[in-house]
Amino acid sequence: MVNVPNFFSPERLLAWERRKDIPLNEIFKADAFSLGIVMLQTGNLQKLMLGANQNQAKLKDEISKFGKRYSKDLTDVLKQMLVWDVDDRLDLTQALDLMLEKKMFGSRYKFFIQEREMLDFRAPKSQLDKKQINYIQKIKALEKELERV
């Protein structure tokens, strides 16, 4: 979601406007916000225009609309992904953990448990097994290939 201000978290948008990077420890939280915006737009079937004039009140209204269509559990996770203050927001792995805990994936639950175990990037490399390292290397190779396109 690079260079798409409508999906940027507040801190990423501010950094983008100043032509700076956000700290590494905020990347997963910024990505959780971006994914939350995608979920919100998809769930409400309309584009949410926050952009440079991001508006917390408008975001709350859209989350409220979402909550009328979807489960309380899913809405609660979405709210935590879209918290304005980066220090209080879930990161991607925390959001997925919460969804797994609430068994939001139905029949694909076991698949997502396996994926979640493989994608724990917070673990030091020495604690990752060969399958996880292989998976990470495949993702990095795919990213490089996409950069060439």
C-alpha positions in Angstrom: 0.0 0.0 0.0 3.0 2.2 -0.6 2.3 5.8 -1.7 -1.5 5.6 -1.3 -2.2 8.3 1.3 -5.9 7.3 1.6 -4.7 4.1 3.3 -1.9 5.7 5.4 -2.0 5.7 9.1 -1.9 9.1 10.7 1.8 8.7 11.6 2.7 7.4 8.2 0.9 10.2 6.5 2.7 12.8 8.6 6.1 11.1 7.8 5.1 11.0 4.1 4.3 14.7 4.0 7.6 15.4 5.7 9.5 13.0 3.3 10.7 10.9 6.2 10.4 7.3 7.3 8.4 6.1 10.3 10.3 4.2 13.0 10.7 0.5 12.4 8.8 -0.4 15.6 5.7 1.4 14.2 5.6 -0.3 10.8 3.3 -3.3 11.8 1.0 -0.8 13.6 0.9 1.4 10.5 0.1 -1.6 8.3 -2.6 -2.7 10.7 -4.2 0.7 10.3 -4.0 0.4 6.5 -5.5 -3.0 6.5 -8.2 -1.7 8.8 -9.1 1.0 6.2 -9.3 -1.7 3.5 -11.5 -3.9 5.7 -13.7 -0.8 6.5 -14.1 0.2 2.8 -14.8 -3.4 1.7 -17.3 -4.0 4.5 -19.1 -0.7 3.9 -18.9 -1.1 0.1 -17.7 2.5 -0.3 -14.4 4.3 -0.6 -13.4 6.2 2.5 -11.6 9.5 1.7 -9.4 10.4 4.6 -6.3 11.4 2.7 -4.3 14.5 3.9 -7.3 15.8 6.0 -7.7 12.6 8.0 -10.8 13.0 10.1 -11.3 11.0 13.3 -15.0 11.7 13.5 -15.6 10.5 10.0 -13.6 7.3 10.8 -15.8 6.7 13.9 -19.0 7.1 11.8 -17.7 4.6 9.2 -16.8 2.1 12.0 -20.3 2.5 13.4 -21.8 1.7 10.0 -19.6 -1.3 9.8 -20.7 -2.5 13.2 -24.3 -2.5 12.1 -23.5 -5.1 9.4 -20.9 -7.3 11.0 -20.3 -9.1 14.3 -19.3 -7.3 17.4 -16.0 -9.4 17.5 -15.0 -8.3 14.1 -16.0 -4.7 14.7 -14.0 -4.7 18.0 -10.9 -5.9 16.2 -11.4 -3.3 13.5 -11.7 -0.6 16.1 -8.4 -1.6 17.7 -6.7 -1.6 14.2 -7.9 1.9 13.5 -7.0 3.5 16.8 -5.6 7.0 16.0 -2.7 6.9 18.5 0.0 4.5 17.3 0.9 3.6 20.9 -2.6 2.2 21.6 -3.1 0.5 18.2 -2.8 -3.2 17.5 0.0 -4.4 15.2 -0.7 -6.9 12.4 0.3 -9.9 14.5 -1.8 -8.8 17.5 -4.8 -8.3 15.2 -4.4 -11.7 13.7 -3.9 -13.3 17.1 -7.1 -11.7 18.3 -9.0 -12.9 15.2 -7.7 -16.4 15.8 -8.6 -16.3 19.5 -12.2 -15.4 18.5 -12.2 -18.1 15.8 -13.2 -15.7 13.1 -12.0 -17.8 10.2 -14.6 -20.5 10.3 -13.6 -23.7 8.6 -10.2 -22.2 7.6 -9.3 -21.7 11.3 -6.5 -24.4 11.3 -4.9 -23.1 8.2 -4.7 -19.6 9.7 -3.2 -21.0 12.9 -0.4 -22.6 10.8 0.1 -19.4 8.8 0.2 -17.3 12.0 2.9 -19.6 13.5 4.9 -19.2 10.3 4.6 -15.4 10.2 5.8 -14.6 13.6 8.4 -12.0 12.5 8.9 -10.8 16.1 10.8 -13.9 17.0 14.6 -13.7 16.7 15.9 -15.5 13.6 17.7 -18.0 15.9 14.2 -19.2 17.1 12.7 -19.6 13.7 12.7 -23.1 12.2 13.8 -23.9 8.6 10.2 -23.9 7.3 9.6 -20.3 8.6 13.0 -19.1 7.3 12.2 -20.6 3.9 8.8 -18.9 3.9 10.3 -15.5 4.7 13.0 -16.0 2.0 10.2 -16.8 -0.5 8.3 -13.6 0.4 11.5 -11.5 0.1 12.3 -13.1 -3.3 8.7 -12.4 -4.5 9.1 -8.7 -3.3 12.3 -8.4 -5.3 10.6 -9.9 -8.4 7.7 -7.5 -8.0 10.1 -4.5 -7.8 11.5 -5.4 -11.2 8.1 -5.4 -12.9 
